Amino acid sequence: MPESPPEPHAPNPLWRGGAPLVLASKSPARRALLDAARLPHEAFGVDVDERGLEADAVGSGAGPAEVASVLARAKALAGSRMRPGRLVIGADQTLALGVEAFHKPADRAGAKAQIRRLAGHTHALHAAIAVARDGNILFGCMETAFLSMRELDDAAIEAYLTAAGEAVSTSVGGYQLEGLGIHLFERIEGDHSVILGLPLLPLLAFLRRQGDLL
């Protein structure tokens, strides 16, 4: 019988930090990644003008990858103002087909249009993180994963949308790869944590340099 995974808040002998990390995000997937690594943390959403920041960045010539970094930094800084003295992680992810950027679909029809556009092509997921303390960015990185969606006819798309239900409007691209969305793909290249929107390996390396992890 396979061994049961540890409880998310079980002690982690690798952890040497003081106060728990702060995740400036309400994303269940990002929380699950930190839980699986048994990194003590608290999480909350921050109020940043994402579309306004994105418009300014794009207006200055930024592509989807740079937009993800801009938004991750803004979230980390906003969170650091709410938790003085704490290490705050900001994260963001953008989806792009070439230079064409996508956002969360508003409804089933929007999800269908996005999936139809992505079907038969390889798109990029750009995931960025930033770590801040007291209004200063201490670390940042951006990593990319490439996902190839299989050819899909309208019947296959409709069947997926029906099976996935309301979840199709909660994620950009209309899918959650950790769930039913896996049925849409034929090839995936990239780290699992990047696909879920929180590049974990660079974060762990930063925490080790800081002395917070063994």
N, C-alpha and C positions, 0 to 999 in steps of 0.2 A: 504494500500500500504506500503511495507517495506521501512524503512528509508534508504536514500542514505548514503553510507559510506563517511567519511570526506575526503577532499582532502589530499593527502599524506603530503603536506608541510603546512597544517593548523597548527596553534599554538597548542602546547601540554602543558597544565598547569602542567603536572607532571614533565616536563623537567626542571632541575635546572642547567644543565651544561652550559659551556661557548661556545667554538667553537664546531661546529658539529663534530660528530664522523667521522672517516675515515674507510671505508670498503675496504680492500685490495683485492677486487674481482670484476669482471665484471658480476657475475652471476645475471641474472634477478630475479631468485627465491629468492636469499638472499636479494636483494634490496627491493623486494616486502614485505618481512617479516619486514624489518626495516620501510618501508613506512606504513604498516598496524599498527605498534605500534607507529607511528608518532615520531620516533626517528630521529632528524635532522642528516643528514650525507651526505658525498660525497663519491664517489666510483671510483676506478681505478684499473686496473690490475697491478700486480708486476711481475718482471722477476726473477723467481727462477728456478733452475734446478730440477724440480719435480722428474723426473725419476732417476736422479743421487742421489738425497737425499733419494729416496725410496730404491734404490739399496744398498746404504750404511747402511740404517736402517735395511733392511732385512738381510744383511750380518752380522749385529751385533745381529741377533736373534729377531728382532721386528716383530710382527704380524701386520695384517691389521689395527687394532685399533691404535696401537702405530705409525704406518706410518702416519695415519691421523693427529695425534697430532704433529709429527715432521714437517709435511708440513704446518700445521696451524701456528706453531711458526715461521717457516722460513718466511712465508708471512707477518705475523705481524711485525717482525723485519725489513724486507725489506721495508715495508710501512712506518715504523716509521723513517727510515732514510730519506725518501722523504718528510715527514711532521713533522718537529721538533716541539716538545711541544704538539703534538696532541695525543689523544687516537686512536690507530689504531687497527682494528679488522682483524685478519687473520682467515681464515676458510678453512677446507678441509673435504672431505668425501671419504671414501673407501667402496667398496662393496665386500663382501666375502661370499663364500659358503663354510662353514667350514674354512679351512685355505687357500683355493684357492681364490686368489685376481683377480679382474676384472678391466679392464680399458675401457675408451670410445672406442666403436667399430669404425673402420675406415670407414665403409660403410654398406650398407644394408646386405651384406652377413655376415659381422662380427656381426651385431645386431641379425641376425637370429640365428647364432651359439650360442650367449650368451643366448638368450631367450630359445632356445631348451635345453641348459644346466641347466638353472634355473627352467624350467617348472616342476611342481610337487614337488618342494623342498622349504624349508624356508631358505632365505638368510638374511644376516645382513648388515645394513647400519650403518657404524661408522662415526659419524659427530663430528668433533673437532673444537674448537675455541680457539684463544689466543688473548689477548689484550696487546699491547705494547705501551710504550711511550719512546722516545729518546733512543732506543736500549735496553730497559729493559722490560722483560715480567712481567706484573702485575697480570695477571690472565690467567688461561687455564682450559679447561675441555673437556671431550670426553663423548658422550652419544650414545647409540645404539638403533636402531629400528629393528624389525624383520618382514619381509614381506614374506608371503607364496604365491607363484605363483601357479595358478591352472594348472592342466594337460592340455596341448595344443598339438593338432596334427598339422601337417604341413599346413593344409588348414587354421586353425585358426591363425597360426603365419603369414602366407603370407597375410591374410586379414588384420591383424593388421599392418604389415609393410607397406602395400599399403595405408591404411588410415592415418597412422602417417607421412609418407613421409620422408623428409630429417631430421626431428627431431630425428629419431632413432639413428643417429650418433652423437648427441650432448650431450648425457647423458650415463654414464656407465650403463650397463645392457640393453641398447636399449630402455629404457622407461622413461617417465616423468609422475610420479604418479598424478601430478596436472592436467594432460591432458588425452589423450587417453590411457595412460599406465594403468589407473585404471582398465580397462577391463581385464587385465592379471591376476588379483589377486583375491584370495578368503578370505584372512585374513591379517590384518595389526595390529601389536602391537608396539606402540611407539608414541612419540610426533610428531605432524605434522611438527613442525619446524626442528626437528632432521632429518626427512625424506627429507626435502628440503635443508638440509646441513648447518643450522645455529641454534644450540641449543639456543633458545631465552630466556627461563626461567632462566637458569644460568647466561646469559648475563645481564638480567634485575636485578637479585639479586646483581651481582657485581656492576652495576651502582648505585644501591641504597646504597650499602656500601660506595661507593666513594662520595656519596652526589650529584650525577648528576641527580638522580630521586627521587621523593617522594615515 
